[in-house]
Amino acid sequence: MFDLNSSVFEWCLFITAIISIVLPIAANRWSLPVFMVLGRWLRWVLFGALFAFFLEAFELSSRPDWVHFVTGIAVWFLLETGYNWIAIKALSRSEIPLFPNFKKNEDGDEWPADTKFIELRDWLRKEKFKRLTAVKAELFAEMHLRALVYESEDQFTRIQLLFIPKRKGGALACYSLTSQLSEDKRLITDNMFLPYGGYYPESWNLMRKPLVGSLKRLLLLHRKRLLNSQFSPTAFEGSAEEDINDQQRILERLNIELGFLVKRGLQEEEGKITYEGRYRLWKEMWLLAYLGRSV
C-alpha cells in the first residue's frame, strides 16, 4: 500500500503527530471544539500507522501493510473502549454527585482569571444581559463546579455559564440558553461537550451543539429557534438558583424512573449508573469525541 520504510512516510508520521498535538491546544485557545475532534481522529490514524510501522520494522508479521493498519485501528478502539468503561465504572462508584446541588457562590471566584472570559463578561454587559446569580457545587474536596446565570433584557432568555475545572488549573466553559414557553415547555440550546447519556423530560425541546464554541453563535441559533417555535415565550418565575436546582432534581428523578440511574437505596451496593446507563454513556463518549454529537 505504501513504503513504511521510506523517509516520506516517516516525515508524514512526524507531521501528523505534531498536528495532533497542536490542534487541541488551538481548540482550547480559540474555542474551536471541531479542532479537538480532528485531533482525536488524527491520533487514531497515527496509532494505526505506527502500529503498522513497528510490525514492519521489527518483522513481527508478514501480512500486508493495510492489514496491520486496520489491526492498529481496531487495537486503538479496544484500548479506548476499555479506558472509557473503567472511567464510567469509577464514576458510578465514586462520591462525585451526578446531579449536584448548587449553592450561592459568595467566595468571589465567579469568573476564571482568563482574558477570554473577561471579554465574554464585557460582551454580556454590552448585550444588556443582567447578572442574576453566581452558584457553585462541590464535586469533591477542593474541586467545585461554578456557574453564572444571566438574563436577557426582555426576560425571555437565561444564559447559564458553567465553568468546568481542569486538572492543571483554569476552567473550560459550557453555555446553556433557556427560554420558558407556554404550556410548561422549555426551549434549550447548549454546547455541552461532556457526555451525559441520560434522558430529558418530553417538555424540554433541547438542541445540543458541542462543536459551537462561541456564545454569540449559540445565542443567534437560540433566538432563531425561539422565533420558529410554535409557542410564545414567557417570563421566568422564581430565582435562578431555585431554577437550577429544580432542573437537577427533575433530571435525577426522571433518570431513576427510566432506568439510567440506580435507585438511591441500592446505589451504595450497585453504583449510581445502571448497565443500560453505562452503555448509553459509553456510546455518547464516542459520539462526542469523534463526531461532535450527543445521543
Secondary structure, DSSP 4 states (H G I P E B T S, - for coil): ---TTSHHHHHHHHHHHHHHHHHHHHHHHHT-HHHHHHHHHHHHHHHHHHHHHHHHHTT---S-HHHHHHHHHHHHHHHHHHHHHHHHHHHHHSS--SSPPPEE--SS--S-S-HHHHHHHHHHHHTTPEEEEEEEEEEETTEEEEEEEEE-TTSS-EEEEEEEEPTTSSEEEEEEEEEEETTTEEEEEE---S-------TTEEEEE-TT---HHHHHHHHHHHHHH-SS-EE---S-HHHHHHHHHHHHHHHHHHTTSB--GGGHHHH-SB-HHHHHHHHHHHHHHHHHS---
